[in-house]
Amino acid sequence: MRLVEEREDKRLRWQWQISFNRKEADMKSDITIIPSGNYHILIKGLKQNDIIRIYGASGVLALQKQAKSDTELLRSPVNGTVAVEVTRGRKQIAVKKTDVKLRNKC
C-alpha cells in the first residue's frame, strides 16, 4: 500500500492505492474473499500461517491475523469500504476491495 497525491480542482487530495503484483504463476490463487454481513468477512482457500490484513478506507491497518485453517471468518473493526490483503511467505497472493456493513433483515 502506498499514499499517492491527486490534484482535483486546484485542491490537493490524498488517497491510498494498493499495488497488485501478478507476475508469477503462483500469484494466481484460489482465495475467495466474501463480505458476509454484520461486519464479517469470509475468506476461503487459505493455507495455515497465511497473513490476513484488513485496511480501512484511509489506509490504516485495522486488523492483522494469521490463518489457522483454510477458511477464516473475521469481524472487521471498521465498517464501510475496506481492503483485504492475504500474503503467503512475504508474497501478496490476494487483494480485494469490499464493503463491510450490517446486513438488514427484512
Gaussian input, Z-matrix of N, CA and C with variables (Angstrom, degrees):
# hf/3-21g

backbone

0 1
 N
 C     1     B1
 C     2     B2     1     A1
 N     3     B3     2     A2     1     D1
 C     4     B4     3     A3     2     D2
 C     5     B5     4     A4     3     D3
 N     6     B6     5     A5     4     D4
 C     7     B7     6     A6     5     D5
 C     8     B8     7     A7     6     D6
 N     9     B9     8     A8     7     D7
 C    10    B10     9     A9     8     D8
 C    11    B11    10    A10     9     D9
 N    12    B12    11    A11    10    D10
 C    13    B13    12    A12    11    D11
 C    14    B14    13    A13    12    D12
 N    15    B15    14    A14    13    D13
 C    16    B16    15    A15    14    D14
 C    17    B17    16    A16    15    D15
 N    18    B18    17    A17    16    D16
 C    19    B19    18    A18    17    D17
 C    20    B20    19    A19    18    D18
 N    21    B21    20    A20    19    D19
 C    22    B22    21    A21    20    D20
 C    23    B23    22    A22    21    D21
 N    24    B24    23    A23    22    D22
 C    25    B25    24    A24    23    D23
 C    26    B26    25    A25    24    D24
 N    27    B27    26    A26    25    D25
 C    28    B28    27    A27    26    D26
 C    29    B29    28    A28    27    D27
 N    30    B30    29    A29    28    D28
 C    31    B31    30    A30    29    D29
 C    32    B32    31    A31    30    D30
 N    33    B33    32    A32    31    D31
 C    34    B34    33    A33    32    D32
 C    35    B35    34    A34    33    D33
 N    36    B36    35    A35    34    D34
 C    37    B37    36    A36    35    D35
 C    38    B38    37    A37    36    D36
 N    39    B39    38    A38    37    D37
 C    40    B40    39    A39    38    D38
 C    41    B41    40    A40    39    D39
 N    42    B42    41    A41    40    D40
 C    43    B43    42    A42    41    D41
 C    44    B44    43    A43    42    D42
 N    45    B45    44    A44    43    D43
 C    46    B46    45    A45    44    D44
 C    47    B47    46    A46    45    D45
 N    48    B48    47    A47    46    D46
 C    49    B49    48    A48    47    D47
 C    50    B50    49    A49    48    D48
 N    51    B51    50    A50    49    D49
 C    52    B52    51    A51    50    D50
 C    53    B53    52    A52    51    D51
 N    54    B54    53    A53    52    D52
 C    55    B55    54    A54    53    D53
 C    56    B56    55    A55    54    D54
 N    57    B57    56    A56    55    D55
 C    58    B58    57    A57    56    D56
 C    59    B59    58    A58    57    D57
 N    60    B60    59    A59    58    D58
 C    61    B61    60    A60    59    D59
 C    62    B62    61    A61    60    D60
 N    63    B63    62    A62    61    D61
 C    64    B64    63    A63    62    D62
 C    65    B65    64    A64    63    D63
 N    66    B66    65    A65    64    D64
 C    67    B67    66    A66    65    D65
 C    68    B68    67    A67    66    D66
 N    69    B69    68    A68    67    D67
 C    70    B70    69    A69    68    D68
 C    71    B71    70    A70    69    D69
 N    72    B72    71    A71    70    D70
 C    73    B73    72    A72    71    D71
 C    74    B74    73    A73    72    D72
 N    75    B75    74    A74    73    D73
 C    76    B76    75    A75    74    D74
 C    77    B77    76    A76    75    D75
 N    78    B78    77    A77    76    D76
 C    79    B79    78    A78    77    D77
 C    80    B80    79    A79    78    D78
 N    81    B81    80    A80    79    D79
 C    82    B82    81    A81    80    D80
 C    83    B83    82    A82    81    D81
 N    84    B84    83    A83    82    D82
 C    85    B85    84    A84    83    D83
 C    86    B86    85    A85    84    D84
 N    87    B87    86    A86    85    D85
 C    88    B88    87    A87    86    D86
 C    89    B89    88    A88    87    D87
 N    90    B90    89    A89    88    D88
 C    91    B91    90    A90    89    D89
 C    92    B92    91    A91    90    D90
 N    93    B93    92    A92    91    D91
 C    94    B94    93    A93    92    D92
 C    95    B95    94    A94    93    D93
 N    96    B96    95    A95    94    D94
 C    97    B97    96    A96    95    D95
 C    98    B98    97    A97    96    D96
 N    99    B99    98    A98    97    D97
 C   100   B100    99    A99    98    D98
 C   101   B101   100   A100    99    D99
 N   102   B102   101   A101   100   D100
 C   103   B103   102   A102   101   D101
 C   104   B104   103   A103   102   D102
 N   105   B105   104   A104   103   D103
 C   106   B106   105   A105   104   D104
 C   107   B107   106   A106   105   D105
 N   108   B108   107   A107   106   D106
 C   109   B109   108   A108   107   D107
 C   110   B110   109   A109   108   D108
 N   111   B111   110   A110   109   D109
 C   112   B112   111   A111   110   D110
 C   113   B113   112   A112   111   D111
 N   114   B114   113   A113   112   D112
 C   115   B115   114   A114   113   D113
 C   116   B116   115   A115   114   D114
 N   117   B117   116   A116   115   D115
 C   118   B118   117   A117   116   D116
 C   119   B119   118   A118   117   D117
 N   120   B120   119   A119   118   D118
 C   121   B121   120   A120   119   D119
 C   122   B122   121   A121   120   D120
 N   123   B123   122   A122   121   D121
 C   124   B124   123   A123   122   D122
 C   125   B125   124   A124   123   D123
 N   126   B126   125   A125   124   D124
 C   127   B127   126   A126   125   D125
 C   128   B128   127   A127   126   D126
 N   129   B129   128   A128   127   D127
 C   130   B130   129   A129   128   D128
 C   131   B131   130   A130   129   D129
 N   132   B132   131   A131   130   D130
 C   133   B133   132   A132   131   D131
 C   134   B134   133   A133   132   D132
 N   135   B135   134   A134   133   D133
 C   136   B136   135   A135   134   D134
 C   137   B137   136   A136   135   D135
 N   138   B138   137   A137   136   D136
 C   139   B139   138   A138   137   D137
 C   140   B140   139   A139   138   D138
 N   141   B141   140   A140   139   D139
 C   142   B142   141   A141   140   D140
 C   143   B143   142   A142   141   D141
 N   144   B144   143   A143   142   D142
 C   145   B145   144   A144   143   D143
 C   146   B146   145   A145   144   D144
 N   147   B147   146   A146   145   D145
 C   148   B148   147   A147   146   D146
 C   149   B149   148   A148   147   D147
 N   150   B150   149   A149   148   D148
 C   151   B151   150   A150   149   D149
 C   152   B152   151   A151   150   D150
 N   153   B153   152   A152   151   D151
 C   154   B154   153   A153   152   D152
 C   155   B155   154   A154   153   D153
 N   156   B156   155   A155   154   D154
 C   157   B157   156   A156   155   D155
 C   158   B158   157   A157   156   D156
 N   159   B159   158   A158   157   D157
 C   160   B160   159   A159   158   D158
 C   161   B161   160   A160   159   D159
 N   162   B162   161   A161   160   D160
 C   163   B163   162   A162   161   D161
 C   164   B164   163   A163   162   D162
 N   165   B165   164   A164   163   D163
 C   166   B166   165   A165   164   D164
 C   167   B167   166   A166   165   D165
 N   168   B168   167   A167   166   D166
 C   169   B169   168   A168   167   D167
 C   170   B170   169   A169   168   D168
 N   171   B171   170   A170   169   D169
 C   172   B172   171   A171   170   D170
 C   173   B173   172   A172   171   D171
 N   174   B174   173   A173   172   D172
 C   175   B175   174   A174   173   D173
 C   176   B176   175   A175   174   D174
 N   177   B177   176   A176   175   D175
 C   178   B178   177   A177   176   D176
 C   179   B179   178   A178   177   D177
 N   180   B180   179   A179   178   D178
 C   181   B181   180   A180   179   D179
 C   182   B182   181   A181   180   D180
 N   183   B183   182   A182   181   D181
 C   184   B184   183   A183   182   D182
 C   185   B185   184   A184   183   D183
 N   186   B186   185   A185   184   D184
 C   187   B187   186   A186   185   D185
 C   188   B188   187   A187   186   D186
 N   189   B189   188   A188   187   D187
 C   190   B190   189   A189   188   D188
 C   191   B191   190   A190   189   D189
 N   192   B192   191   A191   190   D190
 C   193   B193   192   A192   191   D191
 C   194   B194   193   A193   192   D192
 N   195   B195   194   A194   193   D193
 C   196   B196   195   A195   194   D194
 C   197   B197   196   A196   195   D195
 N   198   B198   197   A197   196   D196
 C   199   B199   198   A198   197   D197
 C   200   B200   199   A199   198   D198
 N   201   B201   200   A200   199   D199
 C   202   B202   201   A201   200   D200
 C   203   B203   202   A202   201   D201
 N   204   B204   203   A203   202   D202
 C   205   B205   204   A204   203   D203
 C   206   B206   205   A205   204   D204
 N   207   B207   206   A206   205   D205
 C   208   B208   207   A207   206   D206
 C   209   B209   208   A208   207   D207
 N   210   B210   209   A209   208   D208
 C   211   B211   210   A210   209   D209
 C   212   B212   211   A211   210   D210
 N   213   B213   212   A212   211   D211
 C   214   B214   213   A213   212   D212
 C   215   B215   214   A214   213   D213
 N   216   B216   215   A215   214   D214
 C   217   B217   216   A216   215   D215
 C   218   B218   217   A217   216   D216
 N   219   B219   218   A218   217   D217
 C   220   B220   219   A219   218   D218
 C   221   B221   220   A220   219   D219
 N   222   B222   221   A221   220   D220
 C   223   B223   222   A222   221   D221
 C   224   B224   223   A223   222   D222
 N   225   B225   224   A224   223   D223
 C   226   B226   225   A225   224   D224
 C   227   B227   226   A226   225   D225
 N   228   B228   227   A227   226   D226
 C   229   B229   228   A228   227   D227
 C   230   B230   229   A229   228   D228
 N   231   B231   230   A230   229   D229
 C   232   B232   231   A231   230   D230
 C   233   B233   232   A232   231   D231
 N   234   B234   233   A233   232   D232
 C   235   B235   234   A234   233   D233
 C   236   B236   235   A235   234   D234
 N   237   B237   236   A236   235   D235
 C   238   B238   237   A237   236   D236
 C   239   B239   238   A238   237   D237
 N   240   B240   239   A239   238   D238
 C   241   B241   240   A240   239   D239
 C   242   B242   241   A241   240   D240
 N   243   B243   242   A242   241   D241
 C   244   B244   243   A243   242   D242
 C   245   B245   244   A244   243   D243
 N   246   B246   245   A245   244   D244
 C   247   B247   246   A246   245   D245
 C   248   B248   247   A247   246   D246
 N   249   B249   248   A248   247   D247
 C   250   B250   249   A249   248   D248
 C   251   B251   250   A250   249   D249
 N   252   B252   251   A251   250   D250
 C   253   B253   252   A252   251   D251
 C   254   B254   253   A253   252   D252
 N   255   B255   254   A254   253   D253
 C   256   B256   255   A255   254   D254
 C   257   B257   256   A256   255   D255
 N   258   B258   257   A257   256   D256
 C   259   B259   258   A258   257   D257
 C   260   B260   259   A259   258   D258
 N   261   B261   260   A260   259   D259
 C   262   B262   261   A261   260   D260
 C   263   B263   262   A262   261   D261
 N   264   B264   263   A263   262   D262
 C   265   B265   264   A264   263   D263
 C   266   B266   265   A265   264   D264
 N   267   B267   266   A266   265   D265
 C   268   B268   267   A267   266   D266
 C   269   B269   268   A268   267   D267
 N   270   B270   269   A269   268   D268
 C   271   B271   270   A270   269   D269
 C   272   B272   271   A271   270   D270
 N   273   B273   272   A272   271   D271
 C   274   B274   273   A273   272   D272
 C   275   B275   274   A274   273   D273
 N   276   B276   275   A275   274   D274
 C   277   B277   276   A276   275   D275
 C   278   B278   277   A277   276   D276
 N   279   B279   278   A278   277   D277
 C   280   B280   279   A279   278   D278
 C   281   B281   280   A280   279   D279
 N   282   B282   281   A281   280   D280
 C   283   B283   282   A282   281   D281
 C   284   B284   283   A283   282   D282
 N   285   B285   284   A284   283   D283
 C   286   B286   285   A285   284   D284
 C   287   B287   286   A286   285   D285
 N   288   B288   287   A287   286   D286
 C   289   B289   288   A288   287   D287
 C   290   B290   289   A289   288   D288
 N   291   B291   290   A290   289   D289
 C   292   B292   291   A291   290   D290
 C   293   B293   292   A292   291   D291
 N   294   B294   293   A293   292   D292
 C   295   B295   294   A294   293   D293
 C   296   B296   295   A295   294   D294
 N   297   B297   296   A296   295   D295
 C   298   B298   297   A297   296   D296
 C   299   B299   298   A298   297   D297
 N   300   B300   299   A299   298   D298
 C   301   B301   300   A300   299   D299
 C   302   B302   301   A301   300   D300
 N   303   B303   302   A302   301   D301
 C   304   B304   303   A303   302   D302
 C   305   B305   304   A304   303   D303
 N   306   B306   305   A305   304   D304
 C   307   B307   306   A306   305   D305
 C   308   B308   307   A307   306   D306
 N   309   B309   308   A308   307   D307
 C   310   B310   309   A309   308   D308
 C   311   B311   310   A310   309   D309
 N   312   B312   311   A311   310   D310
 C   313   B313   312   A312   311   D311
 C   314   B314   313   A313   312   D312
 N   315   B315   314   A314   313   D313
 C   316   B316   315   A315   314   D314
 C   317   B317   316   A316   315   D315

   B1=1.4415
   B2=1.5153
   B3=1.3139
   B4=1.4524
   B5=1.5097
   B6=1.3080
   B7=1.4515
   B8=1.5201
   B9=1.3248
   B10=1.4632
   B11=1.5232
   B12=1.3216
   B13=1.4553
   B14=1.5234
   B15=1.3240
   B16=1.4614
   B17=1.5219
   B18=1.3187
   B19=1.4590
   B20=1.5190
   B21=1.3120
   B22=1.4589
   B23=1.5279
   B24=1.3164
   B25=1.4675
   B26=1.5241
   B27=1.3347
   B28=1.4626
   B29=1.5270
   B30=1.3199
   B31=1.4668
   B32=1.5174
   B33=1.2750
   B34=1.4561
   B35=1.5251
   B36=1.3133
   B37=1.4481
   B38=1.5221
   B39=1.3127
   B40=1.4590
   B41=1.5068
   B42=1.2934
   B43=1.4552
   B44=1.5118
   B45=1.3097
   B46=1.4542
   B47=1.5149
   B48=1.3215
   B49=1.4515
   B50=1.5122
   B51=1.3183
   B52=1.4559
   B53=1.5074
   B54=1.3187
   B55=1.4551
   B56=1.5193
   B57=1.3100
   B58=1.4487
   B59=1.5271
   B60=1.3070
   B61=1.4630
   B62=1.5232
   B63=1.3062
   B64=1.4636
   B65=1.5236
   B66=1.3333
   B67=1.4528
   B68=1.5189
   B69=1.3299
   B70=1.4507
   B71=1.5174
   B72=1.3236
   B73=1.4620
   B74=1.5237
   B75=1.3300
   B76=1.4642
   B77=1.5245
   B78=1.3147
   B79=1.4569
   B80=1.5199
   B81=1.3079
   B82=1.4599
   B83=1.5202
   B84=1.3153
   B85=1.4555
   B86=1.5198
   B87=1.2971
   B88=1.4610
   B89=1.5208
   B90=1.3061
   B91=1.4619
   B92=1.5263
   B93=1.3249
   B94=1.4574
   B95=1.5198
   B96=1.3290
   B97=1.4591
   B98=1.5238
   B99=1.3429
   B100=1.4573
   B101=1.5241
   B102=1.3444
   B103=1.4604
   B104=1.5258
   B105=1.3321
   B106=1.4718
   B107=1.5253
   B108=1.3150
   B109=1.4629
   B110=1.5168
   B111=1.3199
   B112=1.4635
   B113=1.5244
   B114=1.3323
   B115=1.4648
   B116=1.5297
   B117=1.3231
   B118=1.4577
   B119=1.5303
   B120=1.3271
   B121=1.4637
   B122=1.5227
   B123=1.3303
   B124=1.4579
   B125=1.5258
   B126=1.3261
   B127=1.4648
   B128=1.5219
   B129=1.3426
   B130=1.4646
   B131=1.5253
   B132=1.3288
   B133=1.4515
   B134=1.5206
   B135=1.3151
   B136=1.4616
   B137=1.5193
   B138=1.3150
   B139=1.4544
   B140=1.5229
   B141=1.3138
   B142=1.4538
   B143=1.5323
   B144=1.3172
   B145=1.4632
   B146=1.5341
   B147=1.3387
   B148=1.4605
   B149=1.5291
   B150=1.3241
   B151=1.4656
   B152=1.5198
   B153=1.3221
   B154=1.4666
   B155=1.5240
   B156=1.3264
   B157=1.4651
   B158=1.5194
   B159=1.3243
   B160=1.4610
   B161=1.5262
   B162=1.3486
   B163=1.4571
   B164=1.5218
   B165=1.3241
   B166=1.4521
   B167=1.5184
   B168=1.3179
   B169=1.4642
   B170=1.5250
   B171=1.3198
   B172=1.4696
   B173=1.5246
   B174=1.3290
   B175=1.4580
   B176=1.5106
   B177=1.3094
   B178=1.4626
   B179=1.5213
   B180=1.3225
   B181=1.4507
   B182=1.5199
   B183=1.3322
   B184=1.4638
   B185=1.5217
   B186=1.3432
   B187=1.4643
   B188=1.5138
   B189=1.3162
   B190=1.4618
   B191=1.5102
   B192=1.3379
   B193=1.4532
   B194=1.5139
   B195=1.3139
   B196=1.4546
   B197=1.5189
   B198=1.3322
   B199=1.4661
   B200=1.5224
   B201=1.3278
   B202=1.4592
   B203=1.5192
   B204=1.3419
   B205=1.4656
   B206=1.5226
   B207=1.3283
   B208=1.4663
   B209=1.5208
   B210=1.3299
   B211=1.4638
   B212=1.5237
   B213=1.3199
   B214=1.4661
   B215=1.5182
   B216=1.3253
   B217=1.4612
   B218=1.5208
   B219=1.3260
   B220=1.4590
   B221=1.5205
   B222=1.3141
   B223=1.4578
   B224=1.5238
   B225=1.3105
   B226=1.4583
   B227=1.5236
   B228=1.3323
   B229=1.4555
   B230=1.5315
   B231=1.3302
   B232=1.4680
   B233=1.5203
   B234=1.3312
   B235=1.4605
   B236=1.5145
   B237=1.3120
   B238=1.4581
   B239=1.5192
   B240=1.3194
   B241=1.4609
   B242=1.5235
   B243=1.3285
   B244=1.4633
   B245=1.5243
   B246=1.3171
   B247=1.4587
   B248=1.5199
   B249=1.3371
   B250=1.4596
   B251=1.5232
   B252=1.3216
   B253=1.4568
   B254=1.5218
   B255=1.3371
   B256=1.4637
   B257=1.5236
   B258=1.3264
   B259=1.4611
   B260=1.5234
   B261=1.3110
   B262=1.4665
   B263=1.5202
   B264=1.3194
   B265=1.4590
   B266=1.5130
   B267=1.3187
   B268=1.4649
   B269=1.5212
   B270=1.3257
   B271=1.4682
   B272=1.5206
   B273=1.3169
   B274=1.4543
   B275=1.5285
   B276=1.3336
   B277=1.4660
   B278=1.5201
   B279=1.3332
   B280=1.4622
   B281=1.5215
   B282=1.3336
   B283=1.4641
   B284=1.5144
   B285=1.3312
   B286=1.4658
   B287=1.5159
   B288=1.3212
   B289=1.4598
   B290=1.5219
   B291=1.3221
   B292=1.4534
   B293=1.5220
   B294=1.3223
   B295=1.4649
   B296=1.5153
   B297=1.3134
   B298=1.4574
   B299=1.5175
   B300=1.3078
   B301=1.4667
   B302=1.5222
   B303=1.2885
   B304=1.4498
   B305=1.5123
   B306=1.3128
   B307=1.4508
   B308=1.5237
   B309=1.3272
   B310=1.4599
   B311=1.5121
   B312=1.3155
   B313=1.4662
   B314=1.5111
   B315=1.3157
   B316=1.4711
   B317=1.5055
   A1=108.36
   A2=115.17
   A3=118.53
   A4=109.57
   A5=115.36
   A6=122.55
   A7=108.49
   A8=117.07
   A9=120.84
   A10=109.47
   A11=114.63
   A12=122.27
   A13=108.98
   A14=115.88
   A15=120.68
   A16=108.48
   A17=115.38
   A18=119.71
   A19=108.00
   A20=114.20
   A21=119.75
   A22=107.38
   A23=117.00
   A24=121.94
   A25=111.92
   A26=116.43
   A27=123.95
   A28=112.89
   A29=116.88
   A30=120.46
   A31=108.10
   A32=115.17
   A33=120.66
   A34=108.32
   A35=116.50
   A36=120.66
   A37=107.79
   A38=116.26
   A39=121.42
   A40=109.37
   A41=116.49
   A42=119.89
   A43=108.96
   A44=115.42
   A45=121.07
   A46=109.60
   A47=115.82
   A48=121.11
   A49=108.67
   A50=115.55
   A51=121.28
   A52=107.08
   A53=116.49
   A54=119.06
   A55=109.14
   A56=116.06
   A57=122.42
   A58=107.96
   A59=116.04
   A60=121.57
   A61=108.38
   A62=117.34
   A63=121.98
   A64=110.62
   A65=118.47
   A66=121.14
   A67=113.75
   A68=117.61
   A69=119.79
   A70=110.67
   A71=115.64
   A72=120.74
   A73=111.82
   A74=117.16
   A75=118.65
   A76=112.68
   A77=118.13
   A78=120.87
   A79=111.49
   A80=117.73
   A81=121.57
   A82=107.35
   A83=116.25
   A84=120.66
   A85=111.03
   A86=114.49
   A87=121.82
   A88=110.32
   A89=116.61
   A90=121.56
   A91=108.87
   A92=115.91
   A93=122.35
   A94=108.15
   A95=116.47
   A96=122.32
   A97=107.68
   A98=116.59
   A99=121.78
   A100=110.05
   A101=118.37
   A102=118.84
   A103=108.23
   A104=116.99
   A105=118.68
   A106=112.98
   A107=117.16
   A108=120.89
   A109=112.20
   A110=115.75
   A111=123.24
   A112=112.01
   A113=116.17
   A114=124.33
   A115=113.32
   A116=117.79
   A117=122.14
   A118=111.09
   A119=114.76
   A120=122.29
   A121=107.34
   A122=116.66
   A123=122.73
   A124=108.31
   A125=116.07
   A126=121.24
   A127=108.13
   A128=116.09
   A129=122.22
   A130=109.94
   A131=116.36
   A132=121.66
   A133=113.60
   A134=116.68
   A135=121.21
   A136=111.52
   A137=115.31
   A138=122.49
   A139=106.93
   A140=115.40
   A141=119.40
   A142=109.49
   A143=115.93
   A144=125.93
   A145=114.71
   A146=119.56
   A147=120.01
   A148=107.55
   A149=116.37
   A150=121.04
   A151=108.42
   A152=116.13
   A153=123.09
   A154=107.78
   A155=115.92
   A156=120.76
   A157=109.21
   A158=115.27
   A159=121.81
   A160=107.05
   A161=115.43
   A162=122.11
   A163=109.14
   A164=117.21
   A165=121.76
   A166=110.88
   A167=116.54
   A168=121.63
   A169=112.13
   A170=117.30
   A171=120.58
   A172=111.98
   A173=117.12
   A174=121.01
   A175=114.15
   A176=117.01
   A177=121.37
   A178=109.83
   A179=116.46
   A180=121.41
   A181=108.84
   A182=116.68
   A183=121.52
   A184=112.16
   A185=117.41
   A186=120.91
   A187=109.48
   A188=116.23
   A189=121.89
   A190=107.33
   A191=116.39
   A192=120.75
   A193=109.84
   A194=116.21
   A195=122.20
   A196=107.93
   A197=117.51
   A198=121.76
   A199=110.39
   A200=114.62
   A201=120.68
   A202=112.10
   A203=115.89
   A204=120.25
   A205=109.25
   A206=116.96
   A207=120.00
   A208=112.94
   A209=117.34
   A210=122.33
   A211=108.82
   A212=115.97
   A213=121.00
   A214=108.72
   A215=116.25
   A216=122.85
   A217=106.35
   A218=116.46
   A219=121.87
   A220=110.57
   A221=115.99
   A222=120.91
   A223=107.03
   A224=115.33
   A225=120.48
   A226=110.12
   A227=117.54
   A228=119.40
   A229=113.33
   A230=116.79
   A231=121.28
   A232=108.58
   A233=116.01
   A234=119.21
   A235=109.69
   A236=115.47
   A237=119.86
   A238=110.83
   A239=116.19
   A240=121.33
   A241=110.01
   A242=115.07
   A243=121.42
   A244=109.04
   A245=115.36
   A246=121.57
   A247=107.05
   A248=116.06
   A249=121.95
   A250=107.09
   A251=116.14
   A252=122.09
   A253=108.78
   A254=116.13
   A255=121.72
   A256=107.67
   A257=116.55
   A258=121.02
   A259=109.21
   A260=113.93
   A261=121.77
   A262=107.29
   A263=116.34
   A264=119.72
   A265=112.80
   A266=118.17
   A267=125.20
   A268=114.22
   A269=117.99
   A270=120.91
   A271=109.14
   A272=114.93
   A273=121.13
   A274=107.83
   A275=117.12
   A276=118.99
   A277=113.35
   A278=117.80
   A279=120.14
   A280=109.78
   A281=115.33
   A282=122.19
   A283=106.98
   A284=115.56
   A285=118.77
   A286=109.17
   A287=115.32
   A288=121.48
   A289=106.53
   A290=117.13
   A291=120.80
   A292=110.12
   A293=116.39
   A294=121.88
   A295=109.00
   A296=115.71
   A297=120.27
   A298=107.55
   A299=114.96
   A300=119.87
   A301=109.60
   A302=114.37
   A303=120.89
   A304=108.27
   A305=116.70
   A306=121.39
   A307=108.76
   A308=115.24
   A309=119.30
   A310=110.59
   A311=115.50
   A312=119.72
   A313=107.90
   A314=116.22
   A315=120.35
   A316=110.28
   D1=144.04
   D2=177.31
   D3=-146.99
   D4=155.51
   D5=179.59
   D6=-92.42
   D7=130.10
   D8=179.00
   D9=-124.58
   D10=156.82
   D11=-177.28
   D12=-106.39
   D13=136.40
   D14=174.70
   D15=-128.04
   D16=144.87
   D17=175.87
   D18=-111.11
   D19=128.84
   D20=-176.40
   D21=-144.29
   D22=118.05
   D23=-179.06
   D24=52.98
   D25=44.35
   D26=178.42
   D27=62.41
   D28=12.46
   D29=175.22
   D30=-107.78
   D31=147.48
   D32=179.71
   D33=-92.55
   D34=129.80
   D35=-179.86
   D36=-130.66
   D37=135.24
   D38=178.68
   D39=-108.21
   D40=143.46
   D41=174.68
   D42=-148.25
   D43=160.41
   D44=-179.27
   D45=-95.84
   D46=141.27
   D47=174.61
   D48=-125.26
   D49=143.19
   D50=174.65
   D51=-108.64
   D52=130.80
   D53=178.55
   D54=-86.68
   D55=140.42
   D56=178.75
   D57=-106.20
   D58=109.94
   D59=-179.80
   D60=-98.58
   D61=107.00
   D62=-176.02
   D63=-125.60
   D64=45.62
   D65=-173.58
   D66=-90.70
   D67=-29.61
   D68=-175.38
   D69=-101.61
   D70=153.93
   D71=-178.24
   D72=-60.88
   D73=-34.13
   D74=-178.19
   D75=-74.56
   D76=-4.36
   D77=175.87
   D78=-75.51
   D79=-14.19
   D80=176.41
   D81=-81.43
   D82=88.47
   D83=-174.83
   D84=-98.95
   D85=165.58
   D86=177.31
   D87=-101.94
   D88=33.19
   D89=179.54
   D90=-79.15
   D91=131.29
   D92=176.81
   D93=-118.49
   D94=127.42
   D95=-179.23
   D96=-119.73
   D97=116.45
   D98=-173.03
   D99=-128.88
   D100=123.98
   D101=171.30
   D102=-70.87
   D103=128.42
   D104=-174.30
   D105=-115.19
   D106=18.64
   D107=175.97
   D108=83.99
   D109=165.30
   D110=-179.35
   D111=52.18
   D112=38.68
   D113=176.81
   D114=66.09
   D115=21.27
   D116=179.77
   D117=-106.20
   D118=150.67
   D119=177.46
   D120=-128.83
   D121=126.46
   D122=178.25
   D123=-98.31
   D124=127.61
   D125=-179.76
   D126=-123.23
   D127=121.70
   D128=-178.50
   D129=-116.42
   D130=156.99
   D131=176.37
   D132=87.91
   D133=15.61
   D134=-179.57
   D135=-78.42
   D136=164.50
   D137=169.01
   D138=-118.48
   D139=152.05
   D140=179.39
   D141=-55.60
   D142=137.67
   D143=-179.82
   D144=79.26
   D145=3.02
   D146=169.71
   D147=-60.54
   D148=147.87
   D149=178.38
   D150=-102.76
   D151=126.44
   D152=179.08
   D153=-109.33
   D154=129.10
   D155=177.69
   D156=-126.54
   D157=138.70
   D158=175.02
   D159=-118.58
   D160=124.70
   D161=179.63
   D162=-110.79
   D163=139.39
   D164=174.60
   D165=-74.24
   D166=173.50
   D167=-178.02
   D168=-61.21
   D169=-26.59
   D170=179.63
   D171=-81.80
   D172=-6.29
   D173=179.97
   D174=95.68
   D175=-0.31
   D176=-179.63
   D177=-77.39
   D178=134.93
   D179=176.47
   D180=-67.08
   D181=117.68
   D182=-177.23
   D183=-98.52
   D184=-29.49
   D185=-177.41
   D186=-155.97
   D187=139.46
   D188=172.41
   D189=-135.64
   D190=131.92
   D191=-178.02
   D192=-144.69
   D193=146.23
   D194=175.35
   D195=-94.69
   D196=129.47
   D197=-178.31
   D198=-68.04
   D199=137.94
   D200=177.39
   D201=-108.02
   D202=-12.92
   D203=-179.70
   D204=-149.56
   D205=-175.13
   D206=-178.26
   D207=-78.91
   D208=-12.98
   D209=178.51
   D210=-133.61
   D211=132.67
   D212=178.05
   D213=-130.64
   D214=138.61
   D215=173.27
   D216=-113.50
   D217=113.03
   D218=-175.97
   D219=-112.04
   D220=141.79
   D221=172.85
   D222=-95.78
   D223=121.87
   D224=-179.29
   D225=-75.19
   D226=130.85
   D227=177.46
   D228=-74.69
   D229=-9.39
   D230=176.84
   D231=-124.95
   D232=151.88
   D233=175.89
   D234=-108.89
   D235=172.71
   D236=-177.36
   D237=91.94
   D238=-150.94
   D239=-178.22
   D240=-80.41
   D241=129.20
   D242=177.83
   D243=-132.77
   D244=160.53
   D245=172.16
   D246=-111.94
   D247=131.26
   D248=177.94
   D249=-110.98
   D250=126.88
   D251=-178.74
   D252=-123.81
   D253=136.58
   D254=175.46
   D255=-120.43
   D256=127.66
   D257=176.54
   D258=-120.95
   D259=147.77
   D260=178.75
   D261=-134.81
   D262=117.75
   D263=179.67
   D264=57.79
   D265=43.72
   D266=180.00
   D267=69.18
   D268=8.38
   D269=177.17
   D270=-111.30
   D271=133.56
   D272=177.41
   D273=-73.01
   D274=120.53
   D275=-178.91
   D276=-111.75
   D277=-16.82
   D278=177.63
   D279=-157.16
   D280=140.21
   D281=174.05
   D282=-143.30
   D283=134.13
   D284=177.06
   D285=-145.89
   D286=135.73
   D287=172.65
   D288=-92.82
   D289=130.91
   D290=-177.33
   D291=-148.13
   D292=164.81
   D293=176.63
   D294=-104.98
   D295=130.12
   D296=174.00
   D297=-112.79
   D298=133.43
   D299=-177.43
   D300=-158.82
   D301=171.33
   D302=176.72
   D303=-78.42
   D304=125.40
   D305=-179.75
   D306=-78.50
   D307=127.04
   D308=178.08
   D309=-79.43
   D310=135.21
   D311=177.08
   D312=-101.66
   D313=121.17
   D314=-178.35
   D315=-107.24

